[in-house]
């Protein structure tokens, strides 16, 4: 029982359960899942479906943070990927051509990979601080997305492209299947192979890892590239779900939610050990919180404040020092009983 109570994912799981139960109180059919036309529908399905892009971005952010870095540019990469794909599809004579849609999506992902390599080179090669290196692309990337879209919202009417973020496959939303595939691949690469240990070693002490024979620069470039790839896939999902690309608003501030999901999941911003399952749980908490805000009727002008308060509570409950002060009384120091006086025998 003590091991369960001390588990770092216990309190986030409790908060997620509390949010789900709160929704159930306001919506009696919140847990209902129905099958319509061979597809699963329900509030729980919608939470995972709409939270899929955030989960993807947070998975990439987890590995970046595990190396002791940060990536503020993922929101811009989300916007660039969706904008480039939609621009390519809008120029096609037949937007329902599968090969053309695949080529457009591949083009967006290739550019995302290139941007990830750029971030990695700035951090590992040039030696710029991660927050500054990625801030450059965060600002410039929005401008690049605006150039791609020419400052307009690009709309498309493509059934194959709609499948990525708004379609269904095997009764589930296709976005959920993408998330499960990326999560499984990431777990295999980091937990079944030595890559996860290398990432944690670099995050713990990059210089010591280099002296031990680990190519820390290559590891850092790889994680930033992976983070950009996850952001690129998320950009395709977001733009395909609404069949349009908005270079200014797509993926706006998603990097902050991703960092928050990683922290809620128990990964330290100082680097080192990381938890993929905790990151997924943190992303689900954020998405469920958004759903809860709408279901209980929180006024729009207080939405952000309400969200901040709940997140603060989650972070405090996750802090061992706070729990020790809040839930455990200070133990009084046990004073040792006075030593018995030894009788001194006086020789006669």
N, C-alpha and C positions, 0 to 999 in steps of 0.2 A: 504493500500500500504506500509506503514511503517513497519507493521508486516511482510509482505512478504520480504521486503528488509533486515530485520534484522534476518530472519530465517537462522539457521546455515547450512542448506543444500542447500541454494540458490546458492551460488557460486560454490560448487562442481557440482551441476546440470548444471550450465552454462558452466563449463569447459567440462563436458561430452558432452553436446550438441555441443560445439565448435569442439571437437575432431571428433564427428560423421560427422559434416558438412565438416570438412577438408578432411575426407576420401571420402565424396561424390564428392568433387571438383576434386579429383584425380581418382576416380572410379565412373563413372556415374551410375552404377547398384549396388551401395553399399547398398542401402536400399531395394533392390529387394529380396523378399522371394518367393521361388518356391516350389511346391509340386512334388516330384519325388518318384515314387514307394510307395506312401503313407507316405513319410517322408518329413519334412520341411528342406529346404536347403537355405542358404544365409549367407552373412557376419555377419548380426546381430545375427543369430542363432549361428554362430561359435564363436562370442565373448563371449556369455553366456556359450556356451559349454566348451570352453577352459578355461574360467575363473571360472568354477564350483569348481575345487579343491581349488582355492584360496579363494573363497567365503566361503567354508566350514571351512577352517582353520581360516579365519578371524572372523567367527561367534564365534568359541570357544575362540579365542584370545580376543574378545570384552568382554566377561564375566570375563576373567582373569584380564584384564586391569581395568575393573570396580571395582574389589576388591583392586586395588592398586598394583597389581602384574604384572608380565611379564612372558612369556613362550618362551624361545629360543630353546626348544627341539622339537617343532612340526615338523620341517623339518626332524629330525632323526626318529621321530615316523612314518612319511610318508614313509620313506625308509624301516623301519623295517616291517611295516604292509604289504606292497607290496611284500617284499622279502620272508616273511614267507608264504604268500598265494601262491606265484608262486612256491616256493620250494615244498609245499605240492601237488600242482596240477601236477608239473612235474614228481612226483613219482607215479602218478596214472596210472593204465593200460589203462583206458578209461578217457581221459581228458574232454570229453563232458558229463560226468555224472553230473546231476544237484545236486544231494545230496552231491557228493564229492566236487564240487565247493563251495557249501554253507558251508560245513564243513571247507574248507580251508579259506574262507573269514571270517567265524566266529572265527577261530583260530587267524587270524591276528588282529581282533577287540578285542578279549579277551586280547591278549598281550598288545595292545594299552591301554586298560582300566587299566591294571596292572601298566603300566608305568605312566599313569596319576595319579593313587593313590600314586605311589612313589614320584612324584613331590609334590603332595599335602601334604604328610606326612613330607617331608623335609622342606616345607615352614611353614605349620601350626603347625606341631608337634614338630620338632626340632628347628624351629625358624631361619633357614638359609634365607638369603636374596633371594627373588625370582630369581633375575638375576644370582646369583651364583648357586642356587639349580638346575635351569633348564640348566645352562651352563654345568653342570656335565653330564647330560643326552645328551645334544647336542653333546658333544665330544665322550662320551662312546657309544652313540646310533649308530653313524656311524661305530664304530668298531664292534658293535653287528650285524649290517646289513651286514658288510663284512664277518663276521663269518658265518652268515646264508647262504650267497651266495657263500662262499668259494672264495671270491675275483673275481668271474666270473659273467657274465650277464646271468641270468636264463631266458630262453625263453619257452613259453608255446603255445599250439595250442588248445585253448578251446573256443568254441562258447559261452557257458553260461557265462564264465568269461569275455569274450570280451564285453558282453552286459553291464557290469557295467559302463565302461568308454567310449565305442565306439559304443554301440548299440542304438536302437530306440525303443520307446514304446509309443503308442497313438500319433503317428506322431512326437513326440519330442525326442531329444536325452535323453537317460535314465539318464545321469548325471544331466541334468536340473531338471528332476522330483525328483531326490534324493535331490537336493539343495532346491527345493520348499518344500519338505516334512520336511526337517530338519529346514528350516526357519520358517515354520508354527508351528512346535512343539516347537521351542525355543521361538517364540513370545507368544504362549499360556502359557508356563511355567513361563515366566518372566513378562508378561503384564496382563494376566488374573488371575494369582495367586500371592501370596505374595512373591514368590521367587525373583522376580526382585527388590522389595523394600528391601529385606534382603541383596541382593548383593550390592546395592547402599549404604546401611547403613554401611556394613562392609568396603566398599571402602572409605566412608567418614571418619569414625573413628572406627577402629576395636575394640579398647578397650572400647569405649563408648557403642558400640553395645553389647559387651559381658556383660557389667554391666547392660544393659537394658534387658538382658535375651536371647539375640540371640546367638546361638552356632556358633560363627564366624569361629572356626576351621573346623566344618563340612561343612560350606558354602564354605570355601576356597578349601578344598579337593574336593568338588563336582565340582567346576568350573574347576579345573585342570584336573579332570577326564573327564569332558565333552570336554574340549579342545583336550585332547589326543584322545578321541573317534572320534571327527570331523577330526583330522589329520589322524587317521587310515582309515576312509572311503575315505578321499582324496587320501591316498596311494593306496588303491584298485583301485580307478578310474584312477590314473596316470599309474599304472602298467598294468591294463587291456587295456587301450587305445593303448599301444604299444606292448602288449602281451609279456612283459618281465619285469624283475626286475633288476635294477642297484643299488646296495647298496651304491655306491659312489656318484652318481649324482642325484638320484631320490629325489625330494623335496629340492634340494640344494638352500639355501637362501630364501625359501618360507616364513620362519618366519619373515624376514625383510619386505617383501611385505605385509604380513598379518598385521604387526604392522602399516605400512604406511597406509593401507586401513582403519584401525580402527581410526587412527588420522585424516585422511581426512574426515571420516564420522562424526567427531565432538566429539568423546569420548576423554576425558582428560586422559593423562597418569598418572595423580595424583590420579585417581580413582573417584568413585561416579557415577554420571549419565552417561548412555550409550545410544546409538542409534543403533539398529539392521539395520534399513533401511539405515542409514548413512554408516554403514559398507559395506553393499551390494553395495551402490553407489560408495564408495571408491574403492572396488575391481573391479567394472566394469570400473572405470576410468583407473586403472592400466592396465587392459587387453586391453582396447580400445587404450591406449597409445602405447602398444606393437604392436597392429595391425596397428596403424597409422605410426609407425616408418618404418614398412615394406612396407606399401602402398605408402608413399611419397618418398621412396628411400633414407633414411638417411644412410650415410656411416657406415659400421659396427664399425669402430674405434671410432666413435663419438656417438654411440647409447646410451651408459650409461650416457654420459654427457647431451645429449638431454633429456633423461628421467628425469635426476636429475633437469634440469632447469624447465621443465613443473611441476614437483611435487613441486618445490620451489614456483612457481607462485601460485599454488593451495593453498598451506599453507598460503602464504601471503594474498591472497584474503579472506581467511577464518578468518584472524585475525582482530577482531574489532578495535584494536589499530592501525594497519596498514591502514585499510580503512579510519579511521578517519583522519589520517595524510595525506593520499594520495589523497582522493577524496573530502574532506571538508576543505574549507578555515577556518583559525582560525578567530573566531568571535572577533571583537574588543570589549573590555569591554565598556559597556555603562556607561558613567559618568553622575551622577545625576546633574541636573541644579543647579546652585548656589541658595542657599536659599535667598529669598527676605528679605532685611533688614527691620526690624520692626521699625516703627517710634515711637520714644520715646516722649511721651507727657510730656512736662515740666510744672508742675503746676505753675499757675500765682502767 
